[in-house]
Amino acid sequence: LMEKMNFTFEQFGNVGIFNLTGELTAEHEDELYLLLMRAIHRNGRAVLNLKKVTRIDLICLKLLEKACCASIRLKNPIILTELPKHYSSELFNLQTADTIKTELLADHSKSAVKI
């Protein structure tokens, strides 16, 4: 049975947290795309909490990767927290793992969770 993708949004000062749940799969690509656009273009910091995500397929993984790169270019990096280890290594293998991205994930996953 397909698990639907859902999210809730919380605001703490200038930090917006998108709590995602369910499966990030091709069926939800458009929905995820809109959410990522919203995250990239918001004023202030955007955090994607992936703790309750049960599955991410390659299409959505590529989408996450593109969003991370775009947000870095726009000097407002999206922070991914609670991304399961095997996905984070896959995410950074999609494109040459440049150290900036890896550092961003490492640095902020600790601080972002404490909010």
Buried (B, 14 or more C-beta within 10 A) or exposed (E): EEBEBEBEEEEEEEBBBBBBBBBBBEBBBEBBBEBBEEBBEBEEBBBBBBEEBEBBBEBBBBBBBBBBBBBBEEEBBBBBBBBBEEBBEBBBEBEEEEEEBBEBBEEBBEEBEEE
